[in-house]
Amino acid sequence: MKIFKTSDIGIAAFIMMKGLVLQSADRGPSGRFMFVFKDSDDKGTQLAVDYVNSESAKFDANMKNLKNILFKS
């Protein structure tokens, strides 16, 4: 079975919206999350690129910036 892995929650959410099925989500020893998707058609990498070029990525970046402002104030 082919899989696609990412530790980026924005990419993971976008890929889920586009139809890839989440197989597992775990936290590694370093505390970093890893999302694993079933990717039988090898779409994961292209979807990750699509995310980077999407409005979703801009939204995610703005959310992170706003959180930084709130938590540093």
PDB file with one MODEL, atoms N, CA, C and O in Angstrom:
MODEL        1
ATOM      1  N   MET A   1       0.836  -1.181   0.000  1.00  0.00           N
ATOM      2  CA  MET A   1       0.000   0.000   0.000  1.00  0.00           C
ATOM      3  C   MET A   1       0.885   1.250   0.000  1.00  0.00           C
ATOM      4  O   MET A   1       1.806   1.371   0.808  1.00  0.00           O
ATOM      5  N   LYS A   2       0.598   2.160  -0.902  1.00  0.00           N
ATOM      6  CA  LYS A   2       1.336   3.419  -0.989  1.00  0.00           C
ATOM      7  C   LYS A   2       0.774   4.389   0.047  1.00  0.00           C
ATOM      8  O   LYS A   2      -0.427   4.412   0.316  1.00  0.00           O
ATOM      9  N   ILE A   3       1.679   5.195   0.626  1.00  0.00           N
ATOM     10  CA  ILE A   3       1.272   6.163   1.634  1.00  0.00           C
ATOM     11  C   ILE A   3       1.915   7.514   1.348  1.00  0.00           C
ATOM     12  O   ILE A   3       2.906   7.613   0.624  1.00  0.00           O
ATOM     13  N   PHE A   4       1.324   8.550   1.935  1.00  0.00           N
ATOM     14  CA  PHE A   4       1.891   9.888   1.916  1.00  0.00           C
ATOM     15  C   PHE A   4       1.963  10.349   3.359  1.00  0.00           C
ATOM     16  O   PHE A   4       0.988  10.217   4.099  1.00  0.00           O
ATOM     17  N   LYS A   5       3.122  10.898   3.777  1.00  0.00           N
ATOM     18  CA  LYS A   5       3.312  11.359   5.149  1.00  0.00           C
ATOM     19  C   LYS A   5       3.583  12.852   5.160  1.00  0.00           C
ATOM     20  O   LYS A   5       4.256  13.385   4.278  1.00  0.00           O
ATOM     21  N   THR A   6       3.048  13.517   6.176  1.00  0.00           N
ATOM     22  CA  THR A   6       3.360  14.926   6.404  1.00  0.00           C
ATOM     23  C   THR A   6       3.232  15.228   7.886  1.00  0.00           C
ATOM     24  O   THR A   6       2.422  14.627   8.592  1.00  0.00           O
ATOM     25  N   SER A   7       4.041  16.164   8.341  1.00  0.00           N
ATOM     26  CA  SER A   7       3.916  16.629   9.716  1.00  0.00           C
ATOM     27  C   SER A   7       3.220  17.993   9.765  1.00  0.00           C
ATOM     28  O   SER A   7       3.016  18.548  10.845  1.00  0.00           O
ATOM     29  N   ASP A   8       2.864  18.521   8.616  1.00  0.00           N
ATOM     30  CA  ASP A   8       2.215  19.828   8.524  1.00  0.00           C
ATOM     31  C   ASP A   8       0.697  19.661   8.608  1.00  0.00           C
ATOM     32  O   ASP A   8       0.086  19.028   7.747  1.00  0.00           O
ATOM     33  N   ILE A   9       0.098  20.235   9.649  1.00  0.00           N
ATOM     34  CA  ILE A   9      -1.341  20.061   9.848  1.00  0.00           C
ATOM     35  C   ILE A   9      -2.160  20.737   8.743  1.00  0.00           C
ATOM     36  O   ILE A   9      -3.234  20.250   8.391  1.00  0.00           O
ATOM     37  N   GLY A  10      -1.667  21.853   8.192  1.00  0.00           N
ATOM     38  CA  GLY A  10      -2.368  22.521   7.100  1.00  0.00           C
ATOM     39  C   GLY A  10      -2.427  21.645   5.857  1.00  0.00           C
ATOM     40  O   GLY A  10      -3.477  21.514   5.228  1.00  0.00           O
ATOM     41  N   ILE A  11      -1.291  21.045   5.508  1.00  0.00           N
ATOM     42  CA  ILE A  11      -1.255  20.132   4.355  1.00  0.00           C
ATOM     43  C   ILE A  11      -2.150  18.936   4.634  1.00  0.00           C
ATOM     44  O   ILE A  11      -2.893  18.501   3.754  1.00  0.00           O
ATOM     45  N   ALA A  12      -2.089  18.400   5.848  1.00  0.00           N
ATOM     46  CA  ALA A  12      -2.909  17.236   6.187  1.00  0.00           C
ATOM     47  C   ALA A  12      -4.397  17.548   6.030  1.00  0.00           C
ATOM     48  O   ALA A  12      -5.141  16.747   5.464  1.00  0.00           O
ATOM     49  N   ALA A  13      -4.827  18.688   6.520  1.00  0.00           N
ATOM     50  CA  ALA A  13      -6.241  19.063   6.404  1.00  0.00           C
ATOM     51  C   ALA A  13      -6.643  19.246   4.943  1.00  0.00           C
ATOM     52  O   ALA A  13      -7.721  18.813   4.534  1.00  0.00           O
ATOM     53  N   PHE A  14      -5.782  19.883   4.159  1.00  0.00           N
ATOM     54  CA  PHE A  14      -6.070  20.108   2.742  1.00  0.00           C
ATOM     55  C   PHE A  14      -6.184  18.778   1.996  1.00  0.00           C
ATOM     56  O   PHE A  14      -7.096  18.575   1.195  1.00  0.00           O
ATOM     57  N   ILE A  15      -5.249  17.887   2.274  1.00  0.00           N
ATOM     58  CA  ILE A  15      -5.250  16.580   1.609  1.00  0.00           C
ATOM     59  C   ILE A  15      -6.511  15.786   1.974  1.00  0.00           C
ATOM     60  O   ILE A  15      -7.079  15.085   1.137  1.00  0.00           O
ATOM     61  N   MET A  16      -6.933  15.906   3.224  1.00  0.00           N
ATOM     62  CA  MET A  16      -8.182  15.248   3.626  1.00  0.00           C
ATOM     63  C   MET A  16      -9.364  15.826   2.867  1.00  0.00           C
ATOM     64  O   MET A  16     -10.248  15.086   2.436  1.00  0.00           O
ATOM     65  N   MET A  17      -9.387  17.160   2.699  1.00  0.00           N
ATOM     66  CA  MET A  17     -10.470  17.797   1.946  1.00  0.00           C
ATOM     67  C   MET A  17     -10.509  17.298   0.509  1.00  0.00           C
ATOM     68  O   MET A  17     -11.574  17.221  -0.103  1.00  0.00           O
ATOM     69  N   LYS A  18      -9.344  16.961  -0.023  1.00  0.00           N
ATOM     70  CA  LYS A  18      -9.249  16.519  -1.412  1.00  0.00           C
ATOM     71  C   LYS A  18      -9.479  15.016  -1.575  1.00  0.00           C
ATOM     72  O   LYS A  18      -9.407  14.493  -2.687  1.00  0.00           O
ATOM     73  N   GLY A  19      -9.758  14.318  -0.462  1.00  0.00           N
ATOM     74  CA  GLY A  19     -10.207  12.941  -0.577  1.00  0.00           C
ATOM     75  C   GLY A  19      -9.254  11.847  -0.138  1.00  0.00           C
ATOM     76  O   GLY A  19      -9.644  10.680  -0.126  1.00  0.00           O
ATOM     77  N   LEU A  20      -8.012  12.175   0.225  1.00  0.00           N
ATOM     78  CA  LEU A  20      -7.134  11.121   0.721  1.00  0.00           C
ATOM     79  C   LEU A  20      -7.598  10.716   2.116  1.00  0.00           C
ATOM     80  O   LEU A  20      -8.072  11.549   2.888  1.00  0.00           O
ATOM     81  N   VAL A  21      -7.457   9.441   2.428  1.00  0.00           N
ATOM     82  CA  VAL A  21      -7.958   8.889   3.681  1.00  0.00           C
ATOM     83  C   VAL A  21      -6.822   8.837   4.709  1.00  0.00           C
ATOM     84  O   VAL A  21      -5.755   8.280   4.451  1.00  0.00           O
ATOM     85  N   LEU A  22      -7.077   9.424   5.864  1.00  0.00           N
ATOM     86  CA  LEU A  22      -6.108   9.405   6.944  1.00  0.00           C
ATOM     87  C   LEU A  22      -6.002   7.999   7.503  1.00  0.00           C
ATOM     88  O   LEU A  22      -7.000   7.407   7.915  1.00  0.00           O
ATOM     89  N   GLN A  23      -4.797   7.472   7.514  1.00  0.00           N
ATOM     90  CA  GLN A  23      -4.551   6.129   8.026  1.00  0.00           C
ATOM     91  C   GLN A  23      -4.150   6.189   9.497  1.00  0.00           C
ATOM     92  O   GLN A  23      -4.588   5.365  10.301  1.00  0.00           O
ATOM     93  N   SER A  24      -3.316   7.168   9.844  1.00  0.00           N
ATOM     94  CA  SER A  24      -2.922   7.322  11.243  1.00  0.00           C
ATOM     95  C   SER A  24      -2.413   8.728  11.490  1.00  0.00           C
ATOM     96  O   SER A  24      -2.000   9.436  10.572  1.00  0.00           O
ATOM     97  N   ALA A  25      -2.455   9.113  12.760  1.00  0.00           N
ATOM     98  CA  ALA A  25      -1.898  10.389  13.210  1.00  0.00           C
ATOM     99  C   ALA A  25      -1.251  10.116  14.555  1.00  0.00           C
ATOM    100  O   ALA A  25      -1.924   9.738  15.514  1.00  0.00           O
ATOM    101  N   ASP A  26       0.046  10.308  14.621  1.00  0.00           N
ATOM    102  CA  ASP A  26       0.790   9.988  15.838  1.00  0.00           C
ATOM    103  C   ASP A  26       1.722  11.124  16.201  1.00  0.00           C
ATOM    104  O   ASP A  26       2.101  11.942  15.362  1.00  0.00           O
ATOM    105  N   ARG A  27       2.080  11.153  17.466  1.00  0.00           N
ATOM    106  CA  ARG A  27       3.078  12.106  17.946  1.00  0.00           C
ATOM    107  C   ARG A  27       4.365  11.335  18.185  1.00  0.00           C
ATOM    108  O   ARG A  27       4.384  10.349  18.922  1.00  0.00           O
ATOM    109  N   GLY A  28       5.440  11.790  17.555  1.00  0.00           N
ATOM    110  CA  GLY A  28       6.731  11.125  17.692  1.00  0.00           C
ATOM    111  C   GLY A  28       7.422  11.488  18.991  1.00  0.00           C
ATOM    112  O   GLY A  28       6.927  12.318  19.753  1.00  0.00           O
ATOM    113  N   PRO A  29       8.561  10.870  19.245  1.00  0.00           N
ATOM    114  CA  PRO A  29       9.320  11.129  20.469  1.00  0.00           C
ATOM    115  C   PRO A  29       9.715  12.601  20.641  1.00  0.00           C
ATOM    116  O   PRO A  29       9.864  13.080  21.765  1.00  0.00           O
ATOM    117  N   SER A  30       9.879  13.303  19.541  1.00  0.00           N
ATOM    118  CA  SER A  30      10.259  14.717  19.601  1.00  0.00           C
ATOM    119  C   SER A  30       9.057  15.623  19.894  1.00  0.00           C
ATOM    120  O   SER A  30       9.214  16.823  20.120  1.00  0.00           O
ATOM    121  N   GLY A  31       7.859  15.036  19.888  1.00  0.00           N
ATOM    122  CA  GLY A  31       6.641  15.813  20.101  1.00  0.00           C
ATOM    123  C   GLY A  31       5.983  16.259  18.812  1.00  0.00           C
ATOM    124  O   GLY A  31       4.892  16.829  18.829  1.00  0.00           O
ATOM    125  N   ARG A  32       6.639  16.000  17.704  1.00  0.00           N
ATOM    126  CA  ARG A  32       6.113  16.393  16.397  1.00  0.00           C
ATOM    127  C   ARG A  32       5.080  15.372  15.920  1.00  0.00           C
ATOM    128  O   ARG A  32       5.262  14.166  16.090  1.00  0.00           O
ATOM    129  N   PHE A  33       4.005  15.861  15.326  1.00  0.00           N
ATOM    130  CA  PHE A  33       2.967  14.980  14.796  1.00  0.00           C
ATOM    131  C   PHE A  33       3.357  14.448  13.424  1.00  0.00           C
ATOM    132  O   PHE A  33       4.118  15.083  12.694  1.00  0.00           O
ATOM    133  N   MET A  34       2.833  13.284  13.083  1.00  0.00           N
ATOM    134  CA  MET A  34       3.005  12.718  11.748  1.00  0.00           C
ATOM    135  C   MET A  34       1.643  12.194  11.302  1.00  0.00           C
ATOM    136  O   MET A  34       1.019  11.378  11.980  1.00  0.00           O
ATOM    137  N   PHE A  35       1.202  12.680  10.153  1.00  0.00           N
ATOM    138  CA  PHE A  35      -0.054  12.255   9.552  1.00  0.00           C
ATOM    139  C   PHE A  35       0.274  11.334   8.378  1.00  0.00           C
ATOM    140  O   PHE A  35       1.087  11.680   7.521  1.00  0.00           O
ATOM    141  N   VAL A  36      -0.355  10.173   8.342  1.00  0.00           N
ATOM    142  CA  VAL A  36      -0.096   9.187   7.301  1.00  0.00           C
ATOM    143  C   VAL A  36      -1.404   8.932   6.557  1.00  0.00           C
ATOM    144  O   VAL A  36      -2.431   8.623   7.162  1.00  0.00           O
ATOM    145  N   PHE A  37      -1.344   9.067   5.241  1.00  0.00           N
ATOM    146  CA  PHE A  37      -2.514   8.902   4.380  1.00  0.00           C
ATOM    147  C   PHE A  37      -2.339   7.728   3.429  1.00  0.00           C
ATOM    148  O   PHE A  37      -1.233   7.457   2.960  1.00  0.00           O
ATOM    149  N   LYS A  38      -3.428   7.039   3.148  1.00  0.00           N
ATOM    150  CA  LYS A  38      -3.434   6.061   2.065  1.00  0.00           C
ATOM    151  C   LYS A  38      -3.360   6.857   0.771  1.00  0.00           C
ATOM    152  O   LYS A  38      -4.128   7.799   0.574  1.00  0.00           O
ATOM    153  N   ASP A  39      -2.439   6.484  -0.111  1.00  0.00           N
ATOM    154  CA  ASP A  39      -2.202   7.265  -1.330  1.00  0.00           C
ATOM    155  C   ASP A  39      -1.956   6.338  -2.517  1.00  0.00           C
ATOM    156  O   ASP A  39      -0.907   6.397  -3.159  1.00  0.00           O
ATOM    157  N   SER A  40      -2.924   5.493  -2.794  1.00  0.00           N
ATOM    158  CA  SER A  40      -2.745   4.488  -3.841  1.00  0.00           C
ATOM    159  C   SER A  40      -2.525   5.084  -5.229  1.00  0.00           C
ATOM    160  O   SER A  40      -1.933   4.433  -6.090  1.00  0.00           O
ATOM    161  N   ASP A  41      -2.989   6.302  -5.457  1.00  0.00           N
ATOM    162  CA  ASP A  41      -2.841   6.935  -6.778  1.00  0.00           C
ATOM    163  C   ASP A  41      -1.674   7.929  -6.834  1.00  0.00           C
ATOM    164  O   ASP A  41      -1.540   8.667  -7.811  1.00  0.00           O
ATOM    165  N   ASP A  42      -0.832   7.955  -5.799  1.00  0.00           N
ATOM    166  CA  ASP A  42       0.309   8.879  -5.748  1.00  0.00           C
ATOM    167  C   ASP A  42      -0.092  10.344  -5.950  1.00  0.00           C
ATOM    168  O   ASP A  42       0.569  11.079  -6.683  1.00  0.00           O
ATOM    169  N   LYS A  43      -1.166  10.755  -5.302  1.00  0.00           N
ATOM    170  CA  LYS A  43      -1.628  12.141  -5.419  1.00  0.00           C
ATOM    171  C   LYS A  43      -1.069  13.042  -4.324  1.00  0.00           C
ATOM    172  O   LYS A  43      -1.105  14.265  -4.462  1.00  0.00           O
ATOM    173  N   GLY A  44      -0.556  12.471  -3.248  1.00  0.00           N
ATOM    174  CA  GLY A  44      -0.163  13.237  -2.072  1.00  0.00           C
ATOM    175  C   GLY A  44       0.811  14.364  -2.340  1.00  0.00           C
ATOM    176  O   GLY A  44       0.588  15.494  -1.905  1.00  0.00           O
ATOM    177  N   THR A  45       1.882  14.074  -3.048  1.00  0.00           N
ATOM    178  CA  THR A  45       2.891  15.099  -3.314  1.00  0.00           C
ATOM    179  C   THR A  45       2.313  16.247  -4.130  1.00  0.00           C
ATOM    180  O   THR A  45       2.574  17.410  -3.822  1.00  0.00           O
ATOM    181  N   GLN A  46       1.535  15.945  -5.163  1.00  0.00           N
ATOM    182  CA  GLN A  46       0.934  17.002  -5.978  1.00  0.00           C
ATOM    183  C   GLN A  46      -0.070  17.802  -5.170  1.00  0.00           C
ATOM    184  O   GLN A  46      -0.157  19.021  -5.319  1.00  0.00           O
ATOM    185  N   LEU A  47      -0.840  17.122  -4.305  1.00  0.00           N
ATOM    186  CA  LEU A  47      -1.790  17.844  -3.462  1.00  0.00           C
ATOM    187  C   LEU A  47      -1.071  18.771  -2.487  1.00  0.00           C
ATOM    188  O   LEU A  47      -1.555  19.864  -2.196  1.00  0.00           O
ATOM    189  N   ALA A  48       0.081  18.338  -1.984  1.00  0.00           N
ATOM    190  CA  ALA A  48       0.872  19.197  -1.093  1.00  0.00           C
ATOM    191  C   ALA A  48       1.333  20.446  -1.835  1.00  0.00           C
ATOM    192  O   ALA A  48       1.317  21.541  -1.272  1.00  0.00           O
ATOM    193  N   VAL A  49       1.742  20.294  -3.084  1.00  0.00           N
ATOM    194  CA  VAL A  49       2.140  21.440  -3.908  1.00  0.00           C
ATOM    195  C   VAL A  49       0.924  22.336  -4.170  1.00  0.00           C
ATOM    196  O   VAL A  49       1.023  23.561  -4.104  1.00  0.00           O
ATOM    197  N   ASP A  50      -0.217  21.717  -4.466  1.00  0.00           N
ATOM    198  CA  ASP A  50      -1.443  22.485  -4.688  1.00  0.00           C
ATOM    199  C   ASP A  50      -1.790  23.311  -3.453  1.00  0.00           C
ATOM    200  O   ASP A  50      -2.233  24.455  -3.563  1.00  0.00           O
ATOM    201  N   TYR A  51      -1.585  22.719  -2.278  1.00  0.00           N
ATOM    202  CA  TYR A  51      -1.866  23.429  -1.030  1.00  0.00           C
ATOM    203  C   TYR A  51      -0.996  24.680  -0.905  1.00  0.00           C
ATOM    204  O   TYR A  51      -1.494  25.758  -0.582  1.00  0.00           O
ATOM    205  N   VAL A  52       0.284  24.532  -1.159  1.00  0.00           N
ATOM    206  CA  VAL A  52       1.212  25.662  -1.027  1.00  0.00           C
ATOM    207  C   VAL A  52       0.791  26.824  -1.918  1.00  0.00           C
ATOM    208  O   VAL A  52       1.014  27.984  -1.569  1.00  0.00           O
ATOM    209  N   ASN A  53       0.191  26.529  -3.052  1.00  0.00           N
ATOM    210  CA  ASN A  53      -0.226  27.556  -4.005  1.00  0.00           C
ATOM    211  C   ASN A  53      -1.688  27.986  -3.829  1.00  0.00           C
ATOM    212  O   ASN A  53      -2.220  28.717  -4.664  1.00  0.00           O
ATOM    213  N   SER A  54      -2.333  27.541  -2.760  1.00  0.00           N
ATOM    214  CA  SER A  54      -3.768  27.776  -2.593  1.00  0.00           C
ATOM    215  C   SER A  54      -4.079  28.898  -1.614  1.00  0.00           C
ATOM    216  O   SER A  54      -3.208  29.366  -0.881  1.00  0.00           O
ATOM    217  N   GLU A  55      -5.320  29.312  -1.619  1.00  0.00           N
ATOM    218  CA  GLU A  55      -5.821  30.272  -0.640  1.00  0.00           C
ATOM    219  C   GLU A  55      -5.804  29.641   0.753  1.00  0.00           C
ATOM    220  O   GLU A  55      -5.663  30.349   1.750  1.00  0.00           O
ATOM    221  N   SER A  56      -5.944  28.341   0.829  1.00  0.00           N
ATOM    222  CA  SER A  56      -5.907  27.644   2.123  1.00  0.00           C
ATOM    223  C   SER A  56      -4.577  27.878   2.831  1.00  0.00           C
ATOM    224  O   SER A  56      -4.550  28.070   4.047  1.00  0.00           O
ATOM    225  N   ALA A  57      -3.491  27.865   2.093  1.00  0.00           N
ATOM    226  CA  ALA A  57      -2.169  28.102   2.683  1.00  0.00           C
ATOM    227  C   ALA A  57      -2.069  29.528   3.209  1.00  0.00           C
ATOM    228  O   ALA A  57      -1.494  29.756   4.273  1.00  0.00           O
ATOM    229  N   LYS A  58      -2.619  30.481   2.480  1.00  0.00           N
ATOM    230  CA  LYS A  58      -2.609  31.871   2.941  1.00  0.00           C
ATOM    231  C   LYS A  58      -3.432  32.009   4.221  1.00  0.00           C
ATOM    232  O   LYS A  58      -3.028  32.697   5.158  1.00  0.00           O
ATOM    233  N   PHE A  59      -4.578  31.356   4.248  1.00  0.00           N
ATOM    234  CA  PHE A  59      -5.428  31.373   5.436  1.00  0.00           C
ATOM    235  C   PHE A  59      -4.683  30.788   6.631  1.00  0.00           C
ATOM    236  O   PHE A  59      -4.688  31.369   7.716  1.00  0.00           O
ATOM    237  N   ASP A  60      -4.043  29.641   6.432  1.00  0.00           N
ATOM    238  CA  ASP A  60      -3.297  28.971   7.497  1.00  0.00           C
ATOM    239  C   ASP A  60      -2.173  29.870   8.022  1.00  0.00           C
ATOM    240  O   ASP A  60      -1.972  29.965   9.233  1.00  0.00           O
ATOM    241  N   ALA A  61      -1.452  30.520   7.131  1.00  0.00           N
ATOM    242  CA  ALA A  61      -0.361  31.409   7.540  1.00  0.00           C
ATOM    243  C   ALA A  61      -0.893  32.585   8.360  1.00  0.00           C
ATOM    244  O   ALA A  61      -0.283  32.982   9.352  1.00  0.00           O
ATOM    245  N   ASN A  62      -2.025  33.134   7.944  1.00  0.00           N
ATOM    246  CA  ASN A  62      -2.610  34.238   8.694  1.00  0.00           C
ATOM    247  C   ASN A  62      -3.109  33.793  10.064  1.00  0.00           C
ATOM    248  O   ASN A  62      -3.010  34.545  11.034  1.00  0.00           O
ATOM    249  N   MET A  63      -3.641  32.588  10.151  1.00  0.00           N
ATOM    250  CA  MET A  63      -4.064  32.043  11.447  1.00  0.00           C
ATOM    251  C   MET A  63      -2.858  31.913  12.377  1.00  0.00           C
ATOM    252  O   MET A  63      -2.943  32.278  13.549  1.00  0.00           O
ATOM    253  N   LYS A  64      -1.759  31.409  11.879  1.00  0.00           N
ATOM    254  CA  LYS A  64      -0.549  31.258  12.687  1.00  0.00           C
ATOM    255  C   LYS A  64      -0.039  32.617  13.148  1.00  0.00           C
ATOM    256  O   LYS A  64       0.368  32.768  14.301  1.00  0.00           O
ATOM    257  N   ASN A  65      -0.056  33.606  12.262  1.00  0.00           N
ATOM    258  CA  ASN A  65       0.387  34.954  12.625  1.00  0.00           C
ATOM    259  C   ASN A  65      -0.488  35.559  13.713  1.00  0.00           C
ATOM    260  O   ASN A  65       0.019  36.186  14.642  1.00  0.00           O
ATOM    261  N   LEU A  66      -1.794  35.374  13.602  1.00  0.00           N
ATOM    262  CA  LEU A  66      -2.705  35.903  14.614  1.00  0.00           C
ATOM    263  C   LEU A  66      -2.493  35.221  15.961  1.00  0.00           C
ATOM    264  O   LEU A  66      -2.532  35.877  17.001  1.00  0.00           O
ATOM    265  N   LYS A  67      -2.269  33.913  15.949  1.00  0.00           N
ATOM    266  CA  LYS A  67      -1.982  33.192  17.200  1.00  0.00           C
ATOM    267  C   LYS A  67      -0.701  33.713  17.828  1.00  0.00           C
ATOM    268  O   LYS A  67      -0.639  33.899  19.043  1.00  0.00           O
ATOM    269  N   ASN A  68       0.322  33.952  17.014  1.00  0.00           N
ATOM    270  CA  ASN A  68       1.567  34.504  17.537  1.00  0.00           C
ATOM    271  C   ASN A  68       1.345  35.856  18.186  1.00  0.00           C
ATOM    272  O   ASN A  68       1.910  36.134  19.244  1.00  0.00           O
ATOM    273  N   ILE A  69       0.544  36.687  17.580  1.00  0.00           N
ATOM    274  CA  ILE A  69       0.246  37.999  18.144  1.00  0.00           C
ATOM    275  C   ILE A  69      -0.451  37.836  19.503  1.00  0.00           C
ATOM    276  O   ILE A  69      -0.093  38.509  20.470  1.00  0.00           O
ATOM    277  N   LEU A  70      -1.428  36.958  19.571  1.00  0.00           N
ATOM    278  CA  LEU A  70      -2.175  36.757  20.813  1.00  0.00           C
ATOM    279  C   LEU A  70      -1.306  36.219  21.928  1.00  0.00           C
ATOM    280  O   LEU A  70      -1.398  36.686  23.064  1.00  0.00           O
ATOM    281  N   PHE A  71      -0.475  35.258  21.629  1.00  0.00           N
ATOM    282  CA  PHE A  71       0.310  34.599  22.665  1.00  0.00           C
ATOM    283  C   PHE A  71       1.560  35.388  23.065  1.00  0.00           C
ATOM    284  O   PHE A  71       2.153  35.120  24.109  1.00  0.00           O
ATOM    285  N   LYS A  72       1.955  36.342  22.253  1.00  0.00           N
ATOM    286  CA  LYS A  72       3.120  37.159  22.594  1.00  0.00           C
ATOM    287  C   LYS A  72       2.710  38.500  23.205  1.00  0.00           C
ATOM    288  O   LYS A  72       3.563  39.285  23.620  1.00  0.00           O
ATOM    289  N   SER A  73       1.426  38.750  23.256  1.00  0.00           N
ATOM    290  CA  SER A  73       0.933  40.031  23.814  1.00  0.00           C
ATOM    291  C   SER A  73       0.797  39.939  25.316  1.00  0.00           C
ATOM    292  O   SER A  73       0.399  40.910  25.960  1.00  0.00           O
TER     293      SER A  73
ENDMDL
END
